[in-house]
Amino acid sequence: MGARLFFLALFFDYLDGVTARLLRSSSKRGEALDRFCDRITQCIVPAITYSVRGSILEVLTATLFVVAGARRYVLRRNPEFFRGAPLFIPALMIESSALGGFELPWILLLMAVVMTIIPVRYPRSKEASGGSFLWYLRPIPVMLLVILPDLLVRYVCLTVFAGSVALLIAGPVIWRMWGEKALKKIEEDY
């Protein structure tokens, strides 16, 4: 139930962003609150979920994930790219493995957490990720994990997990292909 609530929180976070863009409503306070809430749902909650397994290596990896989230909170946010892998990648790995009922090796999670700290660029916006139709489909797997019956959840969890690992690996390549062009276009517009 906790993992399903995590995915529900991700869906509401997505809706919050869409609503703010549609209403053209933003403020420094709202951005700070959104980032703070993201750290709770995308770092602290998954870290607790993972650390209850009990192994000292799993607890240390989960602790490092929270520290990485705190570090990212104090960094200045760039609208076009993430500095390091997005924090939602390790969070999705943890929660999809918990909900899907399969094991997440601590070494794989540790590599994902370390990638959130290394300042390699990952795409953040639709333009920086190639502007494909996949950008608009991103809330669908999250919502499916909230509403699907248990028999089908495992398959969607495996898909989300595999997609997270693929994004962890391919994110910098995607940025090199489309992100730099999008950033140049934005600079030219201003």
Buried (B, 14 or more C-beta within 10 A) or exposed (E): EEBBEBBBBBBEBBEEEEEBEEEEEEEEEEEEEBBEBBBEBBBBBBBEBBBEBEEEEBBEBBEBBBBBBEEBBEEEEEEBBBBBBBBBBBBBBBBBBBBBEEEBEBEBBBBBBBBBBEEBBBBBBBBBBBEEEEBEEEBEBBBBBBEBEEEEBBEBBBBBBEBBBEBBEEBBEBBEBBBBEBBEEBEEEE
